Amino acid sequence: MVIMEPLRGGQLTNQVPSSIQAIWDGASIERTPADWALQWLWNQPAVSVVLSGMSTMEHVEENVESAARSRPGLLTEGELTTIGRVQAQYRALCPLPCTGCRYCLPCPSGVNVSGVFEVYASGITYEDERRARIIYNDLMKEEERADQCSACGECLTKCPQRIEIPEWLARAHDFLFREEARSAQP
């Protein structure tokens, strides 16, 4: 098995929510969040390759060091329990259970449902509302934003997670939209 993006583009290491960091800080062994994630992957017998993006020499060195001491079955029950607590906390932080499957698309109104949900969930989960609002207001096409939802309900029959999509789109828009973005438009 080949693993790609094991650190979620750095989100599991660069934007660690405070409640997650508290769990890591209370662990019986000291590791960086990157090392915890990589060791969990290498602990799986089916994993043969982990493709982790690295942007600095420090990242390369840390990843090589982590891989050099890794092996299936390395993690103790206590370490696996710590990782389980972190996984549960990440799930608790995520405001909605969208998996990004995109079954809800295409939306008849043009809303990028999974894209809106990803930006919304990321802003809350990783405690970075500013970044999420920049992506939503400045980078996402206006016609793909949540406020374009006509609440037709077509997506509801397609969602395997049974998410009340129109309701969640309204919440996401309320959280993400900046009024000054609308007033700045011609």
OpenMM code with the backbone's topology and positions (N, CA, C; nanometers):
from openmm import Vec3, app, unit

residues = "MET VAL ILE MET GLU PRO LEU ARG GLY GLY GLN LEU THR ASN GLN VAL PRO SER SER ILE GLN ALA ILE TRP ASP GLY ALA SER ILE GLU ARG THR PRO ALA ASP TRP ALA LEU GLN TRP LEU TRP ASN GLN PRO ALA VAL SER VAL VAL LEU SER GLY MET SER THR MET GLU HIS VAL GLU GLU ASN VAL GLU SER ALA ALA ARG SER ARG PRO GLY LEU LEU THR GLU GLY GLU LEU THR THR ILE GLY ARG VAL GLN ALA GLN TYR ARG ALA LEU CYS PRO LEU PRO CYS THR GLY CYS ARG TYR CYS LEU PRO CYS PRO SER GLY VAL ASN VAL SER GLY VAL PHE GLU VAL TYR ALA SER GLY ILE THR TYR GLU ASP GLU ARG ARG ALA ARG ILE ILE TYR ASN ASP LEU MET LYS GLU GLU GLU ARG ALA ASP GLN CYS SER ALA CYS GLY GLU CYS LEU THR LYS CYS PRO GLN ARG ILE GLU ILE PRO GLU TRP LEU ALA ARG ALA HIS ASP PHE LEU PHE ARG GLU GLU ALA ARG SER ALA GLN PRO".split()
positions = [
    Vec3(0.0845, -0.1172, 0.0000),
    Vec3(0.0000, 0.0000, 0.0000),
    Vec3(0.0892, 0.1237, 0.0000),
    Vec3(0.0531, 0.2184, -0.0842),
    Vec3(0.1252, 0.3444, -0.0942),
    Vec3(0.0372, 0.4541, -0.0341),
    Vec3(0.0930, 0.5314, 0.0565),
    Vec3(0.0202, 0.6396, 0.1231),
    Vec3(0.0679, 0.7728, 0.0673),
    Vec3(-0.0269, 0.8539, 0.0230),
    Vec3(0.0052, 0.9867, -0.0288),
    Vec3(-0.0597, 1.0915, 0.0612),
    Vec3(0.0086, 1.2025, 0.0817),
    Vec3(-0.0407, 1.3126, 0.1661),
    Vec3(-0.0709, 1.2659, 0.3089),
    Vec3(0.0222, 1.1991, 0.3745),
    Vec3(-0.0048, 1.1485, 0.5090),
    Vec3(-0.0234, 1.2558, 0.6146),
    Vec3(0.0187, 1.3778, 0.5852),
    Vec3(0.0084, 1.4863, 0.6832),
    Vec3(-0.0925, 1.5918, 0.6401),
    Vec3(-0.1799, 1.5560, 0.5478),
    Vec3(-0.2848, 1.6453, 0.4961),
    Vec3(-0.2287, 1.7797, 0.4516),
    Vec3(-0.1250, 1.7727, 0.3697),
    Vec3(-0.0655, 1.8963, 0.3193),
    Vec3(-0.0080, 1.9831, 0.4299),
    Vec3(0.0332, 1.9228, 0.5387),
    Vec3(0.0908, 1.9957, 0.6518),
    Vec3(-0.0090, 2.0332, 0.7591),
    Vec3(-0.1385, 2.0152, 0.7335),
    Vec3(-0.2382, 2.0552, 0.8330),
    Vec3(-0.2241, 1.9773, 0.9635),
    Vec3(-0.1814, 1.8534, 0.9578),
    Vec3(-0.1667, 1.7751, 1.0810),
    Vec3(-0.0434, 1.8158, 1.1607),
    Vec3(0.0411, 1.8998, 1.1005),
    Vec3(0.1635, 1.9386, 1.1698),
    Vec3(0.1769, 2.0892, 1.1893),
    Vec3(0.1299, 2.1674, 1.0935),
    Vec3(0.1486, 2.3127, 1.1000),
    Vec3(0.0348, 2.3843, 1.1698),
    Vec3(-0.0831, 2.3254, 1.1692),
    Vec3(-0.2016, 2.3902, 1.2252),
    Vec3(-0.2659, 2.2990, 1.3281),
    Vec3(-0.1902, 2.2556, 1.4249),
    Vec3(-0.2408, 2.1622, 1.5244),
    Vec3(-0.3342, 2.2356, 1.6200),
    Vec3(-0.4620, 2.1961, 1.6243),
    Vec3(-0.5544, 2.2590, 1.7192),
    Vec3(-0.5048, 2.2426, 1.8626),
    Vec3(-0.5345, 2.3393, 1.9465),
    Vec3(-0.4840, 2.3384, 2.0842),
    Vec3(-0.5275, 2.2137, 2.1610),
    Vec3(-0.6498, 2.1662, 2.1394),
    Vec3(-0.6954, 2.0466, 2.2123),
    Vec3(-0.6199, 1.9214, 2.1669),
    Vec3(-0.5772, 1.9184, 2.0419),
    Vec3(-0.4968, 1.8063, 1.9911),
    Vec3(-0.3558, 1.8151, 2.0485),
    Vec3(-0.2992, 1.9358, 2.0466),
    Vec3(-0.1637, 1.9529, 2.0997),
    Vec3(-0.1581, 1.9139, 2.2470),
    Vec3(-0.2639, 1.9405, 2.3211),
    Vec3(-0.2676, 1.9023, 2.4629),
    Vec3(-0.2579, 1.7506, 2.4787),
    Vec3(-0.3192, 1.6767, 2.3893),
    Vec3(-0.3091, 1.5297, 2.3947),
    Vec3(-0.1671, 1.4870, 2.3638),
    Vec3(-0.1090, 1.5433, 2.2564),
    Vec3(0.0304, 1.5087, 2.2238),
    Vec3(0.1231, 1.5432, 2.3410),
    Vec3(0.1023, 1.6596, 2.4015),
    Vec3(0.1881, 1.7026, 2.5127),
    Vec3(0.1767, 1.6100, 2.6331),
    Vec3(0.0632, 1.5431, 2.6499),
    Vec3(0.0436, 1.4530, 2.7625),
    Vec3(0.0851, 1.3092, 2.7347),
    Vec3(0.1370, 1.2827, 2.6159),
    Vec3(0.1769, 1.1460, 2.5791),
    Vec3(0.2987, 1.1015, 2.6593),
    Vec3(0.3130, 0.9709, 2.6737),
    Vec3(0.4247, 0.9151, 2.7504),
    Vec3(0.5578, 0.9277, 2.6767),
    Vec3(0.5538, 0.9488, 2.5469),
    Vec3(0.6754, 0.9662, 2.4676),
    Vec3(0.6625, 1.0972, 2.3897),
    Vec3(0.7723, 1.1684, 2.3770),
    Vec3(0.7687, 1.2959, 2.3062),
    Vec3(0.8003, 1.2744, 2.1590),
    Vec3(0.7063, 1.3183, 2.0754),
    Vec3(0.7226, 1.3128, 1.9301),
    Vec3(0.6589, 1.4382, 1.8721),
    Vec3(0.7013, 1.4741, 1.7525),
    Vec3(0.6330, 1.5817, 1.6817),
    Vec3(0.5029, 1.5236, 1.6252),
    Vec3(0.4048, 1.6086, 1.5961),
    Vec3(0.2836, 1.5574, 1.5319),
    Vec3(0.3131, 1.4833, 1.4012),
    Vec3(0.4124, 1.5305, 1.3258),
    Vec3(0.4501, 1.4620, 1.2010),
    Vec3(0.5004, 1.3214, 1.2306),
    Vec3(0.5842, 1.3068, 1.3310),
    Vec3(0.6382, 1.1751, 1.3644),
    Vec3(0.5283, 1.0822, 1.4151),
    Vec3(0.4352, 1.1343, 1.4942),
    Vec3(0.3227, 1.0514, 1.5392),
    Vec3(0.2466, 0.9967, 1.4183),
    Vec3(0.2142, 1.0861, 1.3233),
    Vec3(0.1371, 1.0445, 1.2061),
    Vec3(0.2140, 0.9434, 1.1217),
    Vec3(0.3413, 0.9714, 1.0966),
    Vec3(0.4212, 0.8799, 1.0146),
    Vec3(0.4408, 0.7458, 1.0835),
    Vec3(0.4667, 0.7469, 1.2152),
    Vec3(0.4843, 0.6201, 1.2875),
    Vec3(0.3558, 0.5372, 1.2861),
    Vec3(0.2403, 0.6041, 1.2960),
    Vec3(0.1142, 0.5300, 1.2902),
    Vec3(0.1009, 0.4597, 1.1554),
    Vec3(0.1371, 0.5298, 1.0488),
    Vec3(0.1301, 0.4680, 0.9155),
    Vec3(0.2280, 0.3523, 0.9027),
    Vec3(0.3527, 0.3761, 0.9415),
    Vec3(0.4540, 0.2707, 0.9304),
    Vec3(0.4217, 0.1526, 1.0222),
    Vec3(0.3423, 0.1742, 1.1231),
    Vec3(0.3016, 0.0673, 1.2149),
    Vec3(0.2064, -0.0321, 1.1470),
    Vec3(0.1439, 0.0096, 1.0368),
    Vec3(0.0494, -0.0753, 0.9633),
    Vec3(0.1262, -0.1718, 0.8735),
    Vec3(0.1082, -0.3027, 0.8887),
    Vec3(0.1841, -0.4000, 0.8081),
    Vec3(0.1637, -0.3864, 0.6571),
    Vec3(0.0492, -0.3368, 0.6126),
    Vec3(0.0221, -0.3277, 0.4691),
    Vec3(0.0913, -0.2095, 0.4013),
    Vec3(0.1411, -0.1147, 0.4798),
    Vec3(0.2021, 0.0054, 0.4218),
    Vec3(0.3458, -0.0235, 0.3811),
    Vec3(0.3745, 0.0050, 0.2524),
    Vec3(0.5118, -0.0160, 0.2048),
    Vec3(0.5797, 0.1147, 0.1640),
    Vec3(0.5019, 0.2169, 0.1281),
    Vec3(0.5590, 0.3449, 0.0872),
    Vec3(0.4734, 0.4578, 0.1452),
    Vec3(0.5412, 0.5595, 0.1997),
    Vec3(0.4728, 0.6785, 0.2502),
    Vec3(0.5310, 0.7983, 0.1761),
    Vec3(0.4465, 0.8636, 0.0955),
    Vec3(0.4898, 0.9783, 0.0162),
    Vec3(0.4481, 1.1061, 0.0884),
    Vec3(0.5416, 1.1612, 0.1624),
    Vec3(0.5139, 1.2812, 0.2403),
    Vec3(0.5778, 1.4011, 0.1724),
    Vec3(0.4982, 1.5039, 0.1484),
    Vec3(0.5527, 1.6257, 0.0912),
    Vec3(0.6448, 1.6940, 0.1914),
    Vec3(0.7547, 1.7462, 0.1420),
    Vec3(0.8520, 1.8110, 0.2289),
    Vec3(0.8971, 1.9399, 0.1624),
    Vec3(0.8942, 2.0484, 0.2371),
    Vec3(0.9300, 2.1767, 0.1785),
    Vec3(1.0590, 2.2357, 0.2340),
    Vec3(1.1159, 2.1723, 0.3357),
    Vec3(1.2426, 2.2201, 0.3902),
    Vec3(1.3346, 2.1013, 0.4154),
    Vec3(1.4617, 2.1290, 0.4290),
    Vec3(1.5572, 2.0230, 0.4602),
    Vec3(1.5265, 1.9624, 0.5969),
    Vec3(1.4755, 2.0423, 0.6879),
    Vec3(1.4357, 1.9926, 0.8197),
    Vec3(1.3256, 1.8857, 0.8060),
    Vec3(1.2309, 1.9094, 0.7168),
    Vec3(1.1254, 1.8100, 0.6920),
    Vec3(1.1847, 1.6809, 0.6376),
    Vec3(1.2780, 1.6934, 0.5437),
    Vec3(1.3421, 1.5751, 0.4851),
    Vec3(1.4127, 1.4958, 0.5944),
    Vec3(1.4906, 1.5646, 0.6763),
    Vec3(1.5655, 1.4970, 0.7822),
    Vec3(1.4725, 1.4300, 0.8827),
    Vec3(1.3649, 1.4999, 0.9227),
    Vec3(1.2708, 1.4423, 1.0180),
    Vec3(1.2018, 1.3187, 0.9592),
    Vec3(1.1607, 1.3269, 0.8336),
    Vec3(1.0926, 1.2136, 0.7713),
    Vec3(1.1847, 1.0937, 0.7523),
    Vec3(1.3101, 1.1181, 0.7144),
    Vec3(1.4065, 1.0091, 0.6980),
    Vec3(1.4350, 0.9438, 0.8330),
    Vec3(1.4528, 1.0257, 0.9366),
    Vec3(1.4767, 0.9726, 1.0714),
    Vec3(1.3573, 0.8900, 1.1196),
    Vec3(1.2379, 0.9396, 1.0960),
    Vec3(1.1166, 0.8681, 1.1363),
    Vec3(1.1066, 0.7340, 1.0646),
    Vec3(1.1295, 0.7345, 0.9338),
    Vec3(1.1220, 0.6100, 0.8561),
    Vec3(1.2304, 0.5109, 0.8976),
    Vec3(1.3490, 0.5615, 0.9316),
    Vec3(1.4605, 0.4732, 0.9671),
    Vec3(1.4329, 0.3929, 1.0940),
    Vec3(1.3578, 0.4479, 1.1864),
    Vec3(1.3318, 0.3750, 1.3113),
    Vec3(1.1930, 0.3122, 1.3156),
    Vec3(1.1220, 0.3155, 1.2035),
    Vec3(0.9852, 0.2639, 1.2014),
    Vec3(0.9819, 0.1170, 1.1599),
    Vec3(0.8722, 0.0514, 1.1957),
    Vec3(0.8458, -0.0863, 1.1538),
    Vec3(0.7048, -0.1224, 1.1972),
    Vec3(0.6430, -0.2174, 1.1296),
    Vec3(0.5112, -0.2625, 1.1739),
    Vec3(0.5179, -0.3148, 1.3179),
    Vec3(0.4199, -0.2788, 1.3972),
    Vec3(0.4136, -0.3258, 1.5348),
    Vec3(0.5000, -0.2486, 1.6321),
    Vec3(0.5608, -0.1389, 1.5904),
    Vec3(0.6498, -0.0610, 1.6767),
    Vec3(0.5755, 0.0087, 1.7904),
    Vec3(0.4568, 0.0609, 1.7616),
    Vec3(0.3855, 0.1396, 1.8612),
    Vec3(0.3274, 0.0526, 1.9716),
    Vec3(0.3378, 0.1031, 2.0942),
    Vec3(0.2833, 0.0317, 2.2099),
    Vec3(0.1325, 0.0537, 2.2190),
    Vec3(0.0677, -0.0227, 2.3031),
    Vec3(-0.0771, -0.0039, 2.3248),
    Vec3(-0.1052, 0.1370, 2.3774),
    Vec3(-0.0194, 0.1863, 2.4647),
    Vec3(-0.0371, 0.3214, 2.5179),
    Vec3(-0.0259, 0.4272, 2.4089),
    Vec3(0.0706, 0.4101, 2.3197),
    Vec3(0.0868, 0.5053, 2.2089),
    Vec3(-0.0325, 0.4981, 2.1137),
    Vec3(-0.0813, 0.3782, 2.0866),
    Vec3(-0.1997, 0.3625, 2.0015),
    Vec3(-0.3229, 0.4242, 2.0666),
    Vec3(-0.3312, 0.4148, 2.1980),
    Vec3(-0.4421, 0.4787, 2.2708),
    Vec3(-0.4340, 0.6302, 2.2560),
    Vec3(-0.3137, 0.6857, 2.2660),
    Vec3(-0.2945, 0.8300, 2.2474),
    Vec3(-0.3388, 0.8712, 2.1078),
    Vec3(-0.2970, 0.7960, 2.0073),
    Vec3(-0.3356, 0.8261, 1.8692),
    Vec3(-0.4868, 0.8151, 1.8539),
    Vec3(-0.5472, 0.7169, 1.9163),
    Vec3(-0.6923, 0.7015, 1.9130),
    Vec3(-0.7632, 0.8218, 1.9740),
    Vec3(-0.7072, 0.8750, 2.0814),
    Vec3(-0.7653, 0.9949, 2.1438),
    Vec3(-0.7551, 1.1151, 2.0503),
    Vec3(-0.6430, 1.1258, 1.9803),
    Vec3(-0.6250, 1.2352, 1.8848),
    Vec3(-0.7243, 1.2208, 1.7695),
    Vec3(-0.7387, 1.0996, 1.7178),
    Vec3(-0.8352, 1.0763, 1.6100),
    Vec3(-0.9762, 1.1144, 1.6547),
    Vec3(-1.0140, 1.0741, 1.7733),
    Vec3(-1.1474, 1.1055, 1.8256),
    Vec3(-1.1646, 1.2565, 1.8425),
    Vec3(-1.0610, 1.3242, 1.8866),
    Vec3(-1.0694, 1.4692, 1.9048),
    Vec3(-1.0812, 1.5410, 1.7710),
    Vec3(-1.0068, 1.4963, 1.6704),
    Vec3(-1.0219, 1.5560, 1.5367),
    Vec3(-1.1653, 1.5382, 1.4874),
    Vec3(-1.2224, 1.4199, 1.5069),
    Vec3(-1.3620, 1.3966, 1.4659),
    Vec3(-1.4571, 1.4888, 1.5427),
    Vec3(-1.4307, 1.5074, 1.6703),
    Vec3(-1.5169, 1.5939, 1.7519),
    Vec3(-1.5061, 1.7408, 1.7086),
    Vec3(-1.3898, 1.7816, 1.6636),
    Vec3(-1.3696, 1.9198, 1.6202),
    Vec3(-1.4358, 1.9492, 1.4855),
    Vec3(-1.4481, 1.8482, 1.4025),
    Vec3(-1.5053, 1.8683, 1.2692),
    Vec3(-1.6549, 1.8923, 1.2815),
    Vec3(-1.7038, 2.0032, 1.2270),
    Vec3(-1.8441, 2.0393, 1.2478),
    Vec3(-1.9454, 1.9531, 1.1729),
    Vec3(-1.9045, 1.8849, 1.0667),
    Vec3(-1.9995, 1.8028, 0.9921),
    Vec3(-1.9281, 1.6813, 0.9339),
    Vec3(-2.0025, 1.5731, 0.9061),
    Vec3(-1.9390, 1.4486, 0.8650),
    Vec3(-1.9171, 1.4336, 0.7139),
    Vec3(-1.8962, 1.5412, 0.6415),
    Vec3(-1.8733, 1.5314, 0.4975),
    Vec3(-1.7377, 1.4666, 0.4717),
    Vec3(-1.7378, 1.3651, 0.3866),
    Vec3(-1.6141, 1.2949, 0.3524),
    Vec3(-1.5533, 1.3445, 0.2223),
    Vec3(-1.6202, 1.4404, 0.1567),
    Vec3(-1.5698, 1.4925, 0.0301),
    Vec3(-1.5895, 1.3969, -0.0864),
    Vec3(-1.6869, 1.3080, -0.0768),
    Vec3(-1.7092, 1.2078, -0.1821),
    Vec3(-1.7590, 1.2696, -0.3125),
    Vec3(-1.8195, 1.3866, -0.3048),
    Vec3(-1.8688, 1.4624, -0.4186),
    Vec3(-1.9905, 1.3983, -0.4854),
    Vec3(-2.0561, 1.3056, -0.4186),
    Vec3(-2.1780, 1.2462, -0.4750),
    Vec3(-2.2882, 1.3505, -0.4893),
    Vec3(-2.2814, 1.4574, -0.4116),
    Vec3(-2.3816, 1.5634, -0.4153),
    Vec3(-2.3696, 1.6502, -0.5407),
    Vec3(-2.2624, 1.6332, -0.6137),
    Vec3(-2.2378, 1.7151, -0.7322),
    Vec3(-2.2748, 1.6403, -0.8599),
    Vec3(-2.3098, 1.7082, -0.9655),
    Vec3(-2.3160, 1.8530, -0.9748),
    Vec3(-2.4429, 1.9074, -0.9106),
    Vec3(-2.4311, 2.0237, -0.8558),
    Vec3(-2.5448, 2.0933, -0.7951),
    Vec3(-2.6167, 2.1708, -0.9055),
    Vec3(-2.7489, 2.1605, -0.9135),
    Vec3(-2.8230, 2.2349, -1.0157),
    Vec3(-2.8025, 2.3866, -1.0066),
    Vec3(-2.7686, 2.4344, -0.8876),
    Vec3(-2.7458, 2.5787, -0.8690),
    Vec3(-2.5988, 2.6165, -0.8860),
    Vec3(-2.5135, 2.5171, -0.9073),
    Vec3(-2.3716, 2.5436, -0.9288),
    Vec3(-2.2875, 2.5507, -0.8024),
    Vec3(-2.3456, 2.5207, -0.6875),
    Vec3(-2.2716, 2.5283, -0.5615),
    Vec3(-2.1672, 2.4163, -0.5562),
    Vec3(-2.0473, 2.4514, -0.5175),
    Vec3(-1.9411, 2.3530, -0.4968),
    Vec3(-1.9557, 2.3023, -0.3524),
    Vec3(-2.0522, 2.2142, -0.3323),
    Vec3(-2.0903, 2.1712, -0.1977),
    Vec3(-1.9713, 2.1169, -0.1202),
    Vec3(-1.9007, 2.0201, -0.1766),
    Vec3(-1.7890, 1.9597, -0.1031),
    Vec3(-1.6765, 2.0609, -0.0816),
    Vec3(-1.6560, 2.1523, -0.1766),
    Vec3(-1.5544, 2.2557, -0.1595),
    Vec3(-1.5888, 2.3516, -0.0468),
    Vec3(-1.7147, 2.3942, -0.0419),
    Vec3(-1.7598, 2.4829, 0.0661),
    Vec3(-1.7445, 2.4125, 0.2004),
    Vec3(-1.7876, 2.2866, 0.2059),
    Vec3(-1.7789, 2.2122, 0.3316),
    Vec3(-1.6339, 2.1926, 0.3754),
    Vec3(-1.5444, 2.1690, 0.2807),
    Vec3(-1.4022, 2.1515, 0.3149),
    Vec3(-1.3450, 2.2795, 0.3753),
    Vec3(-1.3751, 2.3931, 0.3137),
    Vec3(-1.3252, 2.5213, 0.3650),
    Vec3(-1.3837, 2.5485, 0.5030),
    Vec3(-1.5122, 2.5268, 0.5182),
    Vec3(-1.5810, 2.5491, 0.6453),
    Vec3(-1.5237, 2.4595, 0.7559),
    Vec3(-1.5170, 2.3301, 0.7289),
    Vec3(-1.4673, 2.2353, 0.8293),
    Vec3(-1.3223, 2.2629, 0.8650),
    Vec3(-1.2425, 2.2943, 0.7660),
    Vec3(-1.1015, 2.3231, 0.7907),
    Vec3(-1.0851, 2.4470, 0.8783),
    Vec3(-1.1631, 2.5503, 0.8509),
    Vec3(-1.1544, 2.6725, 0.9314),
    Vec3(-1.1856, 2.6486, 1.0773),
    Vec3(-1.2838, 2.5634, 1.1034),
    Vec3(-1.3218, 2.5339, 1.2412),
    Vec3(-1.2254, 2.4339, 1.3045),
    Vec3(-1.2010, 2.3233, 1.2363),
    Vec3(-1.1178, 2.2167, 1.2914),
    Vec3(-0.9772, 2.2652, 1.3234),
    Vec3(-0.9170, 2.3400, 1.2308),
    Vec3(-0.7784, 2.3825, 1.2479),
    Vec3(-0.7662, 2.5224, 1.3067),
    Vec3(-0.8794, 2.5749, 1.3582),
    Vec3(-0.8809, 2.7032, 1.4278),
    Vec3(-0.8174, 2.8134, 1.3444),
    Vec3(-0.8540, 2.8178, 1.2153),
    Vec3(-0.7981, 2.9168, 1.1247),
    Vec3(-0.9096, 2.9799, 1.0419),
    Vec3(-0.9968, 3.0540, 1.1117),
    Vec3(-1.1107, 3.1187, 1.0466),
    Vec3(-1.0642, 3.2190, 0.9417),
    Vec3(-0.9575, 3.2885, 0.9687),
    Vec3(-0.9080, 3.3907, 0.8764),
    Vec3(-0.8737, 3.3281, 0.7411),
    Vec3(-0.7986, 3.2204, 0.7427),
    Vec3(-0.7602, 3.1523, 0.6181),
    Vec3(-0.8839, 3.1015, 0.5447),
    Vec3(-0.9756, 3.0407, 0.6178),
    Vec3(-1.0970, 2.9863, 0.5565),
    Vec3(-1.1773, 3.0980, 0.4902),
    Vec3(-1.1867, 3.2115, 0.5558),
    Vec3(-1.2641, 3.3232, 0.4993),
    Vec3(-1.1955, 3.3816, 0.3765),
    Vec3(-1.0645, 3.3848, 0.3767),
    Vec3(-0.9919, 3.4321, 0.2577),
    Vec3(-1.0190, 3.3380, 0.1405),
    Vec3(-1.0099, 3.2091, 0.1641),
    Vec3(-1.0354, 3.1127, 0.0566),
    Vec3(-1.1781, 3.1293, 0.0042),
    Vec3(-1.2734, 3.1377, 0.0934),
    Vec3(-1.4143, 3.1454, 0.0540),
    Vec3(-1.4468, 3.2756, -0.0192),
    Vec3(-1.4032, 3.3870, 0.0344),
    Vec3(-1.4395, 3.5181, -0.0202),
    Vec3(-1.3522, 3.5646, -0.1355),
    Vec3(-1.2258, 3.5273, -0.1322),
    Vec3(-1.1331, 3.5806, -0.2319),
    Vec3(-1.0941, 3.4801, -0.3399),
    Vec3(-1.0997, 3.3514, -0.3089),
    Vec3(-1.0530, 3.2515, -0.4055),
    Vec3(-1.1646, 3.1677, -0.4664),
    Vec3(-1.2691, 3.1429, -0.3913),
    Vec3(-1.3795, 3.0623, -0.4438),
    Vec3(-1.4646, 3.1488, -0.5361),
    Vec3(-1.5046, 3.0908, -0.6474),
    Vec3(-1.5909, 3.1635, -0.7397),
    Vec3(-1.7237, 3.1933, -0.6705),
    Vec3(-1.7730, 3.3153, -0.6909),
    Vec3(-1.8968, 3.3569, -0.6250),
    Vec3(-2.0128, 3.2632, -0.6584),
    Vec3(-2.0179, 3.2166, -0.7815),
    Vec3(-2.1284, 3.1289, -0.8228),
    Vec3(-2.1194, 2.9880, -0.7632),
    Vec3(-2.0083, 2.9561, -0.6975),
    Vec3(-1.9926, 2.8257, -0.6334),
    Vec3(-2.0151, 2.8314, -0.4829),
    Vec3(-2.0375, 2.9505, -0.4290),
    Vec3(-2.0517, 2.9677, -0.2844),
    Vec3(-2.1865, 2.9174, -0.2342),
    Vec3(-2.1928, 2.8982, -0.1057),
    Vec3(-2.3087, 2.8379, -0.0395),
    Vec3(-2.4368, 2.9183, -0.0546),
    Vec3(-2.4257, 3.0493, -0.0649),
    Vec3(-2.5474, 3.1303, -0.0739),
    Vec3(-2.6197, 3.1161, -0.2079),
    Vec3(-2.5616, 3.0423, -0.3003),
    Vec3(-2.6260, 3.0168, -0.4292),
    Vec3(-2.7210, 2.8972, -0.4223),
    Vec3(-2.7217, 2.8276, -0.3099),
    Vec3(-2.8080, 2.7101, -0.2923),
    Vec3(-2.9550, 2.7515, -0.2986),
    Vec3(-3.0310, 2.6803, -0.3815),
    Vec3(-3.1743, 2.7082, -0.3937),
    Vec3(-3.2576, 2.6158, -0.3052),
    Vec3(-3.1906, 2.5302, -0.2283),
    Vec3(-3.2561, 2.4343, -0.1389),
    Vec3(-3.3505, 2.3414, -0.2156),
    Vec3(-3.3106, 2.3033, -0.3370),
    Vec3(-3.3942, 2.2147, -0.4187),
    Vec3(-3.4012, 2.0734, -0.3610),
    Vec3(-3.2985, 2.0349, -0.2830),
    Vec3(-3.2981, 1.9047, -0.2180),
    Vec3(-3.2420, 1.7913, -0.3008),
    Vec3(-3.2012, 1.8184, -0.4237),
    Vec3(-3.1476, 1.7118, -0.5084),
    Vec3(-3.0269, 1.6433, -0.4437),
    Vec3(-2.9455, 1.7195, -0.3753),
    Vec3(-2.8254, 1.6666, -0.3103),
    Vec3(-2.8590, 1.5733, -0.1939),
    Vec3(-2.9707, 1.5953, -0.1313),
    Vec3(-3.0085, 1.5169, -0.0130),
    Vec3(-3.0243, 1.3687, -0.0449),
    Vec3(-3.0732, 1.3391, -0.1631),
    Vec3(-3.0934, 1.1986, -0.2009),
    Vec3(-2.9627, 1.1302, -0.2394),
    Vec3(-2.8583, 1.2090, -0.2643),
    Vec3(-2.7300, 1.1554, -0.3101),
    Vec3(-2.6279, 1.1392, -0.1981),
    Vec3(-2.6476, 1.2078, -0.0873),
    Vec3(-2.5467, 1.2125, 0.0192),
    Vec3(-2.5474, 1.0843, 0.1023),
    Vec3(-2.4387, 1.0044, 0.0958),
    Vec3(-2.4344, 0.8816, 0.1757),
    Vec3(-2.4229, 0.9074, 0.3259),
    Vec3(-2.3830, 1.0296, 0.3636),
    Vec3(-2.3702, 1.0645, 0.5051),
    Vec3(-2.5002, 1.1208, 0.5620),
    Vec3(-2.5992, 1.1386, 0.4740),
    Vec3(-2.7304, 1.1937, 0.5117),
    Vec3(-2.7191, 1.3315, 0.5774),
    Vec3(-2.6298, 1.4111, 0.5233),
    Vec3(-2.6110, 1.5475, 0.5732),
    Vec3(-2.7253, 1.6338, 0.5208),
    Vec3(-2.7794, 1.7170, 0.6058),
    Vec3(-2.8811, 1.8138, 0.5650),
    Vec3(-2.8078, 1.9268, 0.4920),
    Vec3(-2.7738, 1.9024, 0.3674),
    Vec3(-2.6834, 1.9890, 0.2919),
    Vec3(-2.7303, 2.1341, 0.2840),
    Vec3(-2.8543, 2.1636, 0.2438),
    Vec3(-2.8936, 2.3062, 0.2382),
    Vec3(-2.8794, 2.3780, 0.3732),
    Vec3(-2.9122, 2.3083, 0.4803),
    Vec3(-2.9004, 2.3667, 0.6143),
    Vec3(-2.7539, 2.3947, 0.6489),
    Vec3(-2.6669, 2.2984, 0.6199),
    Vec3(-2.5246, 2.3151, 0.6486),
    Vec3(-2.4601, 2.4191, 0.5576),
    Vec3(-2.5066, 2.4292, 0.4335),
    Vec3(-2.4540, 2.5334, 0.3453),
    Vec3(-2.4860, 2.6714, 0.4019),
    Vec3(-2.6053, 2.6886, 0.4548),
    Vec3(-2.6422, 2.8174, 0.5160),
    Vec3(-2.5515, 2.8471, 0.6357),
    Vec3(-2.5253, 2.7478, 0.7178),
    Vec3(-2.4361, 2.7669, 0.8334),
    Vec3(-2.2953, 2.8034, 0.7864),
    Vec3(-2.2487, 2.7306, 0.6850),
    Vec3(-2.1137, 2.7554, 0.6335),
    Vec3(-2.1036, 2.8983, 0.5800),
    Vec3(-2.2025, 2.9410, 0.5052),
    Vec3(-2.1994, 3.0767, 0.4495),
    Vec3(-2.2021, 3.1810, 0.5613),
    Vec3(-2.2859, 3.1605, 0.6609),
    Vec3(-2.2910, 3.2536, 0.7742),
    Vec3(-2.1555, 3.2651, 0.8431),
    Vec3(-2.0837, 3.1545, 0.8527),
    Vec3(-1.9529, 3.1520, 0.9177),
    Vec3(-1.8445, 3.2136, 0.8283),
    Vec3(-1.8505, 3.1861, 0.6993),
    Vec3(-1.7408, 3.2211, 0.6096),
    Vec3(-1.7523, 3.3567, 0.5416),
    Vec3(-1.8735, 3.4018, 0.5153),
    Vec3(-1.8906, 3.5214, 0.4341),
    Vec3(-1.8526, 3.6476, 0.5092),
    Vec3(-1.7794, 3.7341, 0.4401),
    Vec3(-1.7438, 3.8650, 0.4945),
    Vec3(-1.8264, 3.9692, 0.4226),
    Vec3(-1.9013, 4.0472, 0.4942),
    Vec3(-1.9862, 4.1498, 0.4339),
    Vec3(-1.9044, 4.2488, 0.3520),
    Vec3(-1.7836, 4.2806, 0.3986),
    Vec3(-1.7022, 4.3773, 0.3251),
    Vec3(-1.6638, 4.3243, 0.1875),
    Vec3(-1.6647, 4.1919, 0.1708),
    Vec3(-1.6362, 4.1352, 0.0388),
    Vec3(-1.7492, 4.1716, -0.0584),
    Vec3(-1.8727, 4.1672, -0.0126),
    Vec3(-1.9856, 4.2021, -0.0992),
    Vec3(-1.9861, 4.3520, -0.1288),
    Vec3(-1.9614, 4.4357, -0.0291),
    Vec3(-1.9666, 4.5804, -0.0499),
    Vec3(-1.8526, 4.6300, -0.1392),
    Vec3(-1.7439, 4.5516, -0.1496),
    Vec3(-1.6309, 4.5909, -0.2326),
    Vec3(-1.6536, 4.5560, -0.3797),
    Vec3(-1.7547, 4.4763, -0.4090),
    Vec3(-1.7803, 4.4363, -0.5467),
    Vec3(-1.8490, 4.5492, -0.6224),
    Vec3(-1.8173, 4.5627, -0.7544),
    Vec3(-1.8789, 4.6709, -0.8326),
    Vec3(-2.0283, 4.6503, -0.8523),
] * unit.nanometer
topology = app.Topology()
chain = topology.addChain("A")
for resn in residues:
    res = topology.addResidue(resn, chain)
    for name in ("N", "CA", "C"):
        topology.addAtom(name, app.Element.getBySymbol(name[0]), res)
